[in-house]
Amino acid sequence: MSKTKPEDNAYPIAFDEAQATKIEWGLTKRELFAAMAMQGFCANNSIGSDYSALTIAEFAVEQAEALVA
């Protein structure tokens, strides 16, 4: 199994199958994972109310980095 590339798009769309060209826009995998982690932190009342938005964002990025490492 190959590792994911954090800079790859989370939802690439092939529009030219012969050349396998992808549209390069949207969130990267790293950004998507960080957003999902941040959503989880914010949904947890004990975490969301005790920390600043900046701290929660930093936690989320750390979790995303660990996932794509």
Protein Blocks (a to p, Z undefined) as FASTA:
>chain_A
ZZddfkbcfbdcdfblknopacdedjdfklmmmmmmmmmmmmmmklmmmpcfklmmmmmm
mmmmmmmZZ
